[in-house]
Amino acid sequence: MTAPLYLVEAGRLDAAAAGTSLVLDGDEGRHAATVRRTRSGERVDVADGAGRIARCLVRSVGLGRLDLVVQVVESQPSPSPSLVLVQALAKGGRDESAIETATELGVDRVVPWQAGRSVVVWTGDRRRRAHGKWLGAVRAAAKQSRRALVPEVAPAVTTAELARSAAEGAAREPVADLVLVLHEAAETPLTGVEIPPRTARVWVVVGPEGGIDPGELEVLATAGARAVRLGPHVLRSSSAGPAALAVLAGRLGRWD
């Protein structure tokens, strides 16, 4: 069984090396000591969310903290090309479900999209709270899947903002982005899309429950996005993105 993974803030592992001491405290320390009832002699992993991970042995357990001895430190590089999920806001927590599963499958960045047909609307204070929930969701999913790299959660974007970013990425030289929009009426299957060897990022754009508005699809196509068909069935907004990411991860050799 793999060791449990705990996340600490950026910089906490900068000085970590084999044989050094490390204290896991705060919320993560309390969870490890009180909820999981970690014992001396057990192994735990501590990551900084940016790819640095310390494999540790528990020396002692205190009140809401673990005193650890670092056995080895590893650095996990960011994969290339990176995978980006642009997830339309959806009701019933389906958008959060999508980004949780996407994190487990290896997504590198998620972008909340305020699509025209999104029933859920992020405005005012709700925008801050909802974005915080997405941050918590990817962080929890990263811990569950033992990921040292926690996906970035970008600020929510409108269709116009998304189109501008897509156009900039698609036109970037010498390494451009490949922007793919999932659409059930597209002729090109995802499995048939060529991924240029020097691609920087592969975007997967997923619409809301009611589908992507035709006008929005046209705007994104004008910005350089390509409509692709995932398969013979119409998937929910919560499952389409993760399914596409699984296909791409396999094609890019991430699961070899």
C-alpha positions as CSV (number, residue, x, y, z in Angstrom):
1,M,0.0,0.0,0.0
2,T,1.3,3.4,-0.9
3,A,2.1,5.9,1.9
4,P,-0.4,8.7,2.5
5,L,0.5,12.0,1.1
6,Y,0.3,15.4,2.8
7,L,0.6,18.8,1.3
8,V,2.6,21.7,2.7
9,E,3.0,25.3,1.5
10,A,5.5,26.2,-1.2
11,G,9.0,26.5,0.1
12,R,8.7,24.2,3.0
13,L,10.7,21.5,1.3
14,D,13.4,23.7,-0.2
15,A,15.9,22.6,2.5
16,A,14.7,19.0,2.8
17,A,17.3,16.3,2.1
18,A,18.0,12.8,3.2
19,G,18.6,12.6,6.9
20,T,17.1,16.0,7.8
21,S,14.2,16.5,10.1
22,L,10.8,17.8,9.0
23,V,7.7,18.8,11.1
24,L,4.2,18.3,9.7
25,D,1.9,20.5,11.6
26,G,-1.2,22.7,10.9
27,D,-4.2,21.2,9.3
28,E,-2.2,18.4,7.7
29,G,-0.4,17.5,10.9
30,R,-3.7,17.4,12.9
31,H,-5.3,15.2,10.2
32,A,-2.3,12.8,10.2
33,A,-2.0,12.6,14.0
34,T,-5.6,12.8,15.1
35,V,-7.8,11.5,12.2
36,R,-5.5,8.9,10.6
37,R,-3.8,8.1,14.0
38,T,-0.4,7.8,12.4
39,R,2.1,6.0,14.6
40,S,5.9,6.1,15.0
41,G,7.7,4.1,12.4
42,E,5.1,4.5,9.7
43,R,6.0,6.0,6.3
44,V,4.4,9.2,4.9
45,D,5.0,11.4,1.9
46,V,5.1,15.2,2.1
47,A,4.8,17.3,-1.1
48,D,4.8,21.0,-1.8
49,G,2.3,20.9,-4.7
50,A,4.9,22.0,-7.1
51,G,6.5,18.7,-7.8
52,R,8.9,18.3,-4.8
53,I,8.1,15.3,-2.6
54,A,9.9,14.0,0.6
55,R,9.6,10.4,1.5
56,C,9.7,10.3,5.2
57,L,9.6,8.0,8.3
58,V,7.6,9.1,11.3
59,R,10.0,9.6,14.3
60,S,7.3,10.7,16.8
61,V,3.7,11.9,17.0
62,G,2.8,14.9,19.0
63,L,-0.4,16.9,19.6
64,G,-1.5,17.7,16.1
65,R,1.9,17.1,14.5
66,L,4.3,14.6,13.2
67,D,8.1,14.7,13.6
68,L,9.6,13.2,10.5
69,V,12.9,12.0,9.2
70,V,13.4,12.6,5.5
71,Q,14.7,9.5,3.7
72,V,14.7,10.7,0.2
73,V,13.6,13.8,-1.8
74,E,12.4,13.6,-5.3
75,S,11.4,16.2,-7.9
76,Q,8.6,15.3,-10.3
77,P,8.9,17.5,-13.5
78,S,5.9,19.1,-15.1
79,P,4.8,16.9,-18.0
80,S,4.9,18.3,-21.6
81,P,2.6,19.0,-23.2
82,S,0.5,20.0,-20.2
83,L,-3.2,19.2,-20.1
84,V,-5.8,21.9,-19.5
85,L,-9.4,21.3,-18.7
86,V,-11.8,24.3,-19.4
87,Q,-14.9,23.2,-17.5
88,A,-18.2,25.0,-17.9
89,L,-19.9,25.8,-14.6
90,A,-22.6,23.2,-14.0
91,K,-25.3,22.7,-11.4
92,G,-25.5,19.9,-8.8
93,G,-21.8,19.9,-8.2
94,R,-21.0,18.3,-11.5
95,D,-18.3,20.8,-12.3
96,E,-16.5,20.0,-9.1
97,S,-16.9,16.3,-9.7
98,A,-15.3,16.8,-13.2
99,I,-12.3,18.6,-11.8
100,E,-11.8,16.1,-9.0
101,T,-11.7,13.2,-11.4
102,A,-9.6,15.2,-13.9
103,T,-7.0,15.8,-11.1
104,E,-6.8,12.1,-10.4
105,L,-6.3,11.5,-14.1
106,G,-3.4,14.0,-14.3
107,V,-4.8,17.3,-15.5
108,D,-2.3,20.2,-15.0
109,R,-4.6,23.2,-15.0
110,V,-8.4,23.7,-14.7
111,V,-10.2,26.8,-15.9
112,P,-13.8,27.6,-14.7
113,W,-15.9,28.8,-17.7
114,Q,-19.0,30.9,-17.3
115,A,-20.6,29.6,-20.5
116,G,-23.7,31.1,-22.0
117,R,-25.9,28.1,-21.1
118,S,-24.4,27.6,-17.6
119,V,-27.2,27.6,-15.1
120,V,-24.8,28.3,-12.3
121,V,-23.4,31.9,-12.3
122,W,-20.4,33.1,-10.3
123,T,-20.9,36.7,-9.3
124,G,-19.8,38.8,-6.4
125,D,-18.9,37.0,-3.2
126,R,-20.1,33.7,-4.7
127,R,-17.2,33.8,-7.2
128,R,-14.7,33.9,-4.4
129,R,-16.3,31.1,-2.4
130,A,-16.8,28.9,-5.5
131,H,-13.3,29.4,-6.6
132,G,-12.1,28.4,-3.2
133,K,-14.2,25.2,-3.4
134,W,-12.5,24.3,-6.6
135,L,-9.1,24.9,-5.1
136,G,-10.1,22.6,-2.2
137,A,-11.4,20.0,-4.6
138,V,-8.2,19.7,-6.7
139,R,-6.1,19.7,-3.6
140,A,-8.0,16.9,-2.0
141,A,-8.0,14.9,-5.2
142,A,-4.2,15.4,-5.6
143,K,-3.7,14.0,-2.1
144,Q,-5.9,11.1,-2.7
145,S,-4.1,10.2,-6.0
146,R,-0.7,10.8,-4.4
147,R,0.2,13.7,-6.8
148,A,3.1,15.9,-6.0
149,L,1.9,18.4,-8.5
150,V,-1.4,20.1,-7.6
151,P,-3.2,21.5,-10.7
152,E,-3.5,25.2,-11.0
153,V,-7.1,26.6,-10.7
154,A,-7.4,29.7,-12.9
155,P,-9.8,32.5,-12.3
156,A,-13.2,32.0,-14.0
157,V,-13.5,33.3,-17.6
158,T,-16.2,34.4,-19.9
159,T,-16.5,33.1,-23.4
160,A,-14.8,36.3,-24.8
161,E,-11.9,35.8,-22.3
162,L,-11.6,32.2,-23.2
163,A,-11.5,32.9,-26.9
164,R,-8.8,35.5,-26.4
165,S,-6.7,33.0,-24.4
166,A,-7.3,30.3,-27.0
167,A,-6.3,32.6,-29.9
168,E,-3.1,33.6,-28.0
169,G,-2.2,30.0,-27.3
170,A,-3.0,28.7,-30.8
171,A,-0.8,31.5,-32.3
172,R,2.1,31.1,-29.9
173,E,5.5,30.5,-31.6
174,P,7.4,28.3,-31.8
175,V,5.4,26.0,-29.5
176,A,1.7,26.5,-29.8
177,D,-1.4,25.2,-27.9
178,L,-3.9,22.7,-29.3
179,V,-7.4,23.8,-28.3
180,L,-10.1,21.1,-28.5
181,V,-13.8,21.7,-27.9
182,L,-15.8,18.6,-27.2
183,H,-19.0,18.6,-29.3
184,E,-21.3,15.7,-30.1
185,A,-21.9,16.9,-33.7
186,A,-18.2,17.2,-34.6
187,E,-16.9,15.1,-37.4
188,T,-13.4,14.6,-36.2
189,P,-12.9,12.0,-33.4
190,L,-10.6,12.9,-30.5
191,T,-8.6,9.7,-31.2
192,G,-7.9,11.0,-34.7
193,V,-6.6,14.4,-33.8
194,E,-2.9,14.9,-34.6
195,I,-0.9,16.3,-31.6
196,P,2.1,18.1,-33.0
197,P,5.3,17.1,-31.2
198,R,6.1,20.6,-30.0
199,T,2.7,21.3,-28.6
200,A,2.9,23.3,-25.3
201,R,-0.6,22.7,-23.9
202,V,-3.6,20.6,-25.0
203,W,-6.9,22.2,-23.9
204,V,-10.1,20.3,-23.5
205,V,-13.1,22.6,-23.5
206,V,-16.3,21.1,-22.0
207,G,-19.7,22.8,-22.2
208,P,-22.5,22.9,-19.6
209,E,-25.5,20.6,-19.3
210,G,-27.3,22.3,-22.2
211,G,-24.4,22.0,-24.5
212,I,-22.3,24.8,-26.0
213,D,-24.2,27.5,-27.7
214,P,-23.6,27.5,-31.5
215,G,-22.6,31.1,-31.3
216,E,-20.0,30.3,-28.7
217,L,-18.7,27.4,-30.7
218,E,-18.2,29.7,-33.7
219,V,-16.4,32.3,-31.5
220,L,-14.0,29.6,-30.3
221,A,-13.5,28.1,-33.7
222,T,-12.6,31.6,-35.0
223,A,-10.0,31.8,-32.2
224,G,-8.3,28.6,-33.4
225,A,-10.2,25.9,-31.5
226,R,-11.1,22.6,-33.1
227,A,-14.4,20.8,-32.4
228,V,-13.9,17.1,-31.8
229,R,-16.2,14.2,-31.0
230,L,-15.4,12.1,-27.9
231,G,-17.2,9.0,-28.9
232,P,-20.6,7.6,-30.0
233,H,-22.4,8.6,-26.8
234,V,-23.3,12.0,-25.3
235,L,-21.6,12.2,-21.9
236,R,-22.5,14.4,-18.9
237,S,-20.6,17.6,-18.2
238,S,-19.1,15.8,-15.2
239,S,-17.7,12.9,-17.2
240,A,-16.8,14.3,-20.7
241,G,-13.7,16.1,-19.6
242,P,-12.2,13.3,-17.6
243,A,-12.9,10.8,-20.4
244,A,-11.2,13.0,-22.9
245,L,-8.2,13.5,-20.6
246,A,-7.9,9.8,-20.2
247,V,-7.7,9.3,-23.9
248,L,-5.1,12.1,-24.2
249,A,-3.0,10.8,-21.3
250,G,-2.8,7.4,-23.0
251,R,-1.9,9.0,-26.4
252,L,0.8,11.1,-24.8
253,G,2.4,8.2,-23.1
254,R,1.7,9.4,-19.6
255,W,0.4,6.0,-18.5
256,D,3.2,3.9,-20.0
